[in-house]
Amino acid sequence: MDIYALTDNMILSKMGETIRIQRLERNISQKELAISAGVSISSVAALERGESVSLKTLIPLLRTLGILHMLSDFFKEPEISPIAYAKYLDSQKTRKRASATKNNNDKAESEW
């Protein structure tokens, strides 16, 4: 399914359907889910009907159902290309020894 081809309402409806299916597979009532997640029953019902709810409502529901991993794409670390990594390593090189001190007073004066 191409998620970009779906309207916002279609996405909300699909999310609500997924929550409802997950809840029913666990044999949990809307009331039990709401109490366990610490949200209102009306929020659970609204979500399952495909209505908009806040993320502060969605996250505890996903956590309670054990499907919080569905949000894992939001937490992926960006991958760095090998070339960018090599450049990063080059910029982090530390000096291995100090350079000799240069003292202008020690220079022999020119014969000129």
ChimeraX commands (.cxc) that place a marker at each C-alpha (Angstrom):
marker #1 position 0.00,0.00,0.00 radius 0.5
marker #1 position 1.34,3.43,-0.95 radius 0.5
marker #1 position 0.73,5.49,2.17 radius 0.5
marker #1 position 1.33,8.71,0.22 radius 0.5
marker #1 position -1.68,7.96,-1.96 radius 0.5
marker #1 position -3.96,7.92,1.10 radius 0.5
marker #1 position -5.79,10.97,2.40 radius 0.5
marker #1 position -5.31,12.05,5.99 radius 0.5
marker #1 position -8.75,10.67,6.90 radius 0.5
marker #1 position -7.91,7.33,5.28 radius 0.5
marker #1 position -4.70,7.13,7.33 radius 0.5
marker #1 position -6.59,7.95,10.54 radius 0.5
marker #1 position -9.16,5.29,9.66 radius 0.5
marker #1 position -6.43,2.69,9.05 radius 0.5
marker #1 position -4.73,3.57,12.33 radius 0.5
marker #1 position -8.02,3.24,14.21 radius 0.5
marker #1 position -8.69,-0.11,12.57 radius 0.5
marker #1 position -5.23,-1.34,13.55 radius 0.5
marker #1 position -5.74,-0.26,17.18 radius 0.5
marker #1 position -9.15,-1.97,17.26 radius 0.5
marker #1 position -7.74,-5.21,15.78 radius 0.5
marker #1 position -4.83,-5.22,18.23 radius 0.5
marker #1 position -7.19,-4.60,21.16 radius 0.5
marker #1 position -9.58,-7.36,20.12 radius 0.5
marker #1 position -6.72,-9.85,19.54 radius 0.5
marker #1 position -5.79,-9.29,23.18 radius 0.5
marker #1 position -9.45,-9.65,24.23 radius 0.5
marker #1 position -9.45,-6.22,25.93 radius 0.5
marker #1 position -12.48,-3.96,26.09 radius 0.5
marker #1 position -12.24,-0.27,25.21 radius 0.5
marker #1 position -12.79,0.53,28.88 radius 0.5
marker #1 position -9.99,-1.79,30.04 radius 0.5
marker #1 position -7.61,-0.35,27.45 radius 0.5
marker #1 position -8.50,3.20,28.41 radius 0.5
marker #1 position -7.95,2.53,32.11 radius 0.5
marker #1 position -4.64,0.71,31.51 radius 0.5
marker #1 position -3.37,3.47,29.22 radius 0.5
marker #1 position -4.64,6.29,31.42 radius 0.5
marker #1 position -6.80,7.87,28.73 radius 0.5
marker #1 position -10.54,8.37,28.39 radius 0.5
marker #1 position -12.84,5.75,26.92 radius 0.5
marker #1 position -14.12,8.34,24.48 radius 0.5
marker #1 position -10.57,8.83,23.18 radius 0.5
marker #1 position -10.19,5.10,22.52 radius 0.5
marker #1 position -13.56,5.00,20.78 radius 0.5
marker #1 position -12.74,8.10,18.72 radius 0.5
marker #1 position -9.41,6.66,17.61 radius 0.5
marker #1 position -11.02,3.38,16.59 radius 0.5
marker #1 position -13.60,5.32,14.56 radius 0.5
marker #1 position -10.76,6.97,12.66 radius 0.5
marker #1 position -11.08,10.33,14.36 radius 0.5
marker #1 position -8.11,12.47,15.25 radius 0.5
marker #1 position -6.57,12.10,18.71 radius 0.5
marker #1 position -3.47,13.67,20.19 radius 0.5
marker #1 position -0.10,11.94,20.24 radius 0.5
marker #1 position -0.29,12.12,24.04 radius 0.5
marker #1 position -3.29,9.81,23.73 radius 0.5
marker #1 position -1.91,7.57,20.99 radius 0.5
marker #1 position 1.45,6.82,22.61 radius 0.5
marker #1 position 0.09,5.34,25.87 radius 0.5
marker #1 position -2.38,3.24,23.87 radius 0.5
marker #1 position 0.39,1.85,21.67 radius 0.5
marker #1 position 2.52,1.19,24.74 radius 0.5
marker #1 position -0.31,-0.60,26.55 radius 0.5
marker #1 position -1.05,-2.77,23.51 radius 0.5
marker #1 position 2.65,-3.60,23.17 radius 0.5
marker #1 position 2.92,-2.07,19.71 radius 0.5
marker #1 position 4.91,1.07,20.49 radius 0.5
marker #1 position 7.54,-0.27,18.07 radius 0.5
marker #1 position 5.29,1.00,15.27 radius 0.5
marker #1 position 6.82,4.42,15.93 radius 0.5
marker #1 position 10.40,3.16,15.68 radius 0.5
marker #1 position 11.06,4.86,12.34 radius 0.5
marker #1 position 10.98,8.18,14.15 radius 0.5
marker #1 position 13.99,7.12,16.21 radius 0.5
marker #1 position 16.31,5.80,13.53 radius 0.5
marker #1 position 19.75,7.36,13.57 radius 0.5
marker #1 position 20.79,8.86,10.27 radius 0.5
marker #1 position 23.33,6.73,8.47 radius 0.5
marker #1 position 26.62,8.35,7.57 radius 0.5
marker #1 position 28.24,7.63,4.25 radius 0.5
marker #1 position 31.72,6.06,4.24 radius 0.5
marker #1 position 33.20,9.17,2.64 radius 0.5
marker #1 position 31.65,11.48,5.24 radius 0.5
marker #1 position 32.87,9.17,7.99 radius 0.5
marker #1 position 36.42,9.20,6.61 radius 0.5
marker #1 position 36.34,13.00,6.47 radius 0.5
marker #1 position 35.11,13.08,10.05 radius 0.5
marker #1 position 37.96,10.80,11.16 radius 0.5
marker #1 position 40.50,13.00,9.37 radius 0.5
marker #1 position 39.18,16.06,11.17 radius 0.5
marker #1 position 39.53,14.28,14.53 radius 0.5
marker #1 position 43.19,13.33,14.17 radius 0.5
marker #1 position 45.25,14.35,17.16 radius 0.5
marker #1 position 48.82,15.43,17.15 radius 0.5
marker #1 position 51.25,12.70,18.14 radius 0.5
marker #1 position 54.11,14.98,19.24 radius 0.5
marker #1 position 54.79,18.60,19.78 radius 0.5
marker #1 position 56.70,20.54,17.21 radius 0.5
marker #1 position 60.11,21.93,18.07 radius 0.5
marker #1 position 60.06,25.37,19.60 radius 0.5
marker #1 position 61.29,28.07,17.35 radius 0.5
marker #1 position 63.35,30.70,18.99 radius 0.5
marker #1 position 64.38,33.66,16.86 radius 0.5
marker #1 position 67.09,34.68,19.38 radius 0.5
marker #1 position 69.11,31.51,18.74 radius 0.5
marker #1 position 69.60,32.23,15.06 radius 0.5
marker #1 position 73.09,33.23,14.07 radius 0.5
marker #1 position 73.30,36.69,12.71 radius 0.5
marker #1 position 73.92,37.00,9.05 radius 0.5
marker #1 position 77.37,38.04,7.90 radius 0.5
marker #1 position 75.95,40.57,5.58 radius 0.5
marker link #1:1,2 radius 0.2
marker link #1:2,3 radius 0.2
marker link #1:3,4 radius 0.2
marker link #1:4,5 radius 0.2
marker link #1:5,6 radius 0.2
marker link #1:6,7 radius 0.2
marker link #1:7,8 radius 0.2
marker link #1:8,9 radius 0.2
marker link #1:9,10 radius 0.2
marker link #1:10,11 radius 0.2
marker link #1:11,12 radius 0.2
marker link #1:12,13 radius 0.2
marker link #1:13,14 radius 0.2
marker link #1:14,15 radius 0.2
marker link #1:15,16 radius 0.2
marker link #1:16,17 radius 0.2
marker link #1:17,18 radius 0.2
marker link #1:18,19 radius 0.2
marker link #1:19,20 radius 0.2
marker link #1:20,21 radius 0.2
marker link #1:21,22 radius 0.2
marker link #1:22,23 radius 0.2
marker link #1:23,24 radius 0.2
marker link #1:24,25 radius 0.2
marker link #1:25,26 radius 0.2
marker link #1:26,27 radius 0.2
marker link #1:27,28 radius 0.2
marker link #1:28,29 radius 0.2
marker link #1:29,30 radius 0.2
marker link #1:30,31 radius 0.2
marker link #1:31,32 radius 0.2
marker link #1:32,33 radius 0.2
marker link #1:33,34 radius 0.2
marker link #1:34,35 radius 0.2
marker link #1:35,36 radius 0.2
marker link #1:36,37 radius 0.2
marker link #1:37,38 radius 0.2
marker link #1:38,39 radius 0.2
marker link #1:39,40 radius 0.2
marker link #1:40,41 radius 0.2
marker link #1:41,42 radius 0.2
marker link #1:42,43 radius 0.2
marker link #1:43,44 radius 0.2
marker link #1:44,45 radius 0.2
marker link #1:45,46 radius 0.2
marker link #1:46,47 radius 0.2
marker link #1:47,48 radius 0.2
marker link #1:48,49 radius 0.2
marker link #1:49,50 radius 0.2
marker link #1:50,51 radius 0.2
marker link #1:51,52 radius 0.2
marker link #1:52,53 radius 0.2
marker link #1:53,54 radius 0.2
marker link #1:54,55 radius 0.2
marker link #1:55,56 radius 0.2
marker link #1:56,57 radius 0.2
marker link #1:57,58 radius 0.2
marker link #1:58,59 radius 0.2
marker link #1:59,60 radius 0.2
marker link #1:60,61 radius 0.2
marker link #1:61,62 radius 0.2
marker link #1:62,63 radius 0.2
marker link #1:63,64 radius 0.2
marker link #1:64,65 radius 0.2
marker link #1:65,66 radius 0.2
marker link #1:66,67 radius 0.2
marker link #1:67,68 radius 0.2
marker link #1:68,69 radius 0.2
marker link #1:69,70 radius 0.2
marker link #1:70,71 radius 0.2
marker link #1:71,72 radius 0.2
marker link #1:72,73 radius 0.2
marker link #1:73,74 radius 0.2
marker link #1:74,75 radius 0.2
marker link #1:75,76 radius 0.2
marker link #1:76,77 radius 0.2
marker link #1:77,78 radius 0.2
marker link #1:78,79 radius 0.2
marker link #1:79,80 radius 0.2
marker link #1:80,81 radius 0.2
marker link #1:81,82 radius 0.2
marker link #1:82,83 radius 0.2
marker link #1:83,84 radius 0.2
marker link #1:84,85 radius 0.2
marker link #1:85,86 radius 0.2
marker link #1:86,87 radius 0.2
marker link #1:87,88 radius 0.2
marker link #1:88,89 radius 0.2
marker link #1:89,90 radius 0.2
marker link #1:90,91 radius 0.2
marker link #1:91,92 radius 0.2
marker link #1:92,93 radius 0.2
marker link #1:93,94 radius 0.2
marker link #1:94,95 radius 0.2
marker link #1:95,96 radius 0.2
marker link #1:96,97 radius 0.2
marker link #1:97,98 radius 0.2
marker link #1:98,99 radius 0.2
marker link #1:99,100 radius 0.2
marker link #1:100,101 radius 0.2
marker link #1:101,102 radius 0.2
marker link #1:102,103 radius 0.2
marker link #1:103,104 radius 0.2
marker link #1:104,105 radius 0.2
marker link #1:105,106 radius 0.2
marker link #1:106,107 radius 0.2
marker link #1:107,108 radius 0.2
marker link #1:108,109 radius 0.2
marker link #1:109,110 radius 0.2
marker link #1:110,111 radius 0.2
marker link #1:111,112 radius 0.2
view
